[in-house]
């Protein structure tokens, strides 16, 4: 038997141990290949979303490739550790260090070749379905099937290089240990886990710093980097130090610890959490990143839907006092002509507003509107008019989103225009009329006061923004790609930035459709990346359980001799496996809420809990399936050793 045949038989005989690793690797190759099929599709270049889609898919392939490298590297290191006994036997039989290195290299290359072939083959079978689903989700024209030669070459070359580098790199994991130490394998006695008080406190401090920085500088790049670094380091110390301390505190509670078989699984968890600290940390970080990205996309999708539904104006045309009035009227006539050609009934109003900054940086602002124009819009939209306003009274109307962002109701407002101070007693109202302005906040004053504010100092006359909103009475629900409002909005929005146009056109359907298409792309990419993360984290956990299986079998066999029943063993093992599978999910969900809440709050997305819980629930459902499979295989293996 030649040496390559020996390596092949080694893989074949250990097929059960290699199966999860091979399956996960093949899945990564398949996802990478399907993204490459999309990127190199000849019809992508000519599509409206082609550049953005190709960029998004390219980013996704890079993420998959980087994660595949880390996953394979970790998996190989776990396998090598579990095979120390085998290497010791080979050494006794006369194998040299370079022969063992060559054996490991050939095995890795063989597994990699099988993963590449099966991944590309399965990707070819699913590529047509992938193209159909992707174009449907992103709302693009259907992409026909083609022979993806470039995608095949890219995938095969990229992963061949990956497995080759990993195979060479893993040789560094092989220690020149004594034969006796190799023969002991992973069965050496474990030292009692201890927590370092300083590192435990440092972990708490780091997590606190990350939480505080996010609340203060949520959108500052430097703040995000600090929060990410402290959060990641704090999470590691949580598993390596704080978790051990928590288990120690639980062990001191004799009423709980000495009840039934609690002593068994609590004592074992103190060792398992310490031993698996790096693995639990890695799983938590991966799941947290996936949950954050998925929760962010879901939250933004909800936001763009609410922005559309809260906006009663299908189109709005804006210009300033210094613009050419003749051109303005000509462009308004063109808009009305296009509405009539599309057969859309509409109502048109004319509104003049004064822009006012409440803060020096312009982050907090409002628009001032005369009462007569507000009441005219209220009549068109069948909403409540402003009512009777006194000279020093005003109505503060806010859109639902702006009202949620406000830090409570304002009872009075002080403004200063052209050096003249004004004070108003306010009535607060949540009203869709305010969607006319981008800030979503309108200060409605009497017509006399508006003229006074507009005039001000004659040497410093205030500029008035004129807007013509178009209301479509029959528009209901969310627009589709082929709806007349959407097509007209996309057409008219092309005017913006043109030198021959005087005003600026905004279309709610165009804004919704473009944003929806962009986030649908991110959502589609995120689903597959999250699926890879989910399968890979389950594989991490499965590998660790398999590595510790021999020691656990010996322990449970010894316990069964002194009276431990199979049912008690099942309960103890289930609790321990559940802790390893689900504690990272709980920590990741909490981290996602902590991180996304301030970030989305600054982006005017108030509902964070729902999207994060939806993303976490999806991971929980997937993890539950993996848990049941891993538990069944683990308990079946241990049951064979019970007396």
BELCORFEN-V586125 format. One record per helix or strand. SS is the DSSP state (H for helix, E for strand). FROM is the first residue (numbers start at 0). LEN is the number of residues. If there is no record, write none. Layout:
ss:SS from:FROM len:LEN
ss:SS from:FROM len:LEN
//
This chain:
ss:H from:2 len:11
ss:H from:14 len:25
ss:H from:49 len:33
ss:H from:83 len:9
ss:H from:96 len:42
ss:H from:148 len:25
ss:H from:178 len:6
ss:H from:196 len:20
ss:H from:220 len:31
ss:H from:253 len:4
ss:H from:261 len:14
ss:H from:276 len:33
ss:E from:314 len:6
ss:H from:324 len:17
ss:E from:346 len:2
ss:E from:350 len:7
ss:E from:364 len:6
ss:H from:370 len:11
ss:E from:392 len:6
ss:H from:399 len:6
ss:E from:411 len:6
ss:E from:419 len:11
ss:H from:431 len:5
ss:E from:440 len:5
ss:H from:446 len:9
ss:H from:457 len:3
ss:E from:463 len:8
ss:H from:483 len:10
ss:E from:503 len:4
ss:H from:507 len:40
ss:H from:548 len:13
ss:H from:565 len:37
ss:H from:608 len:31
//
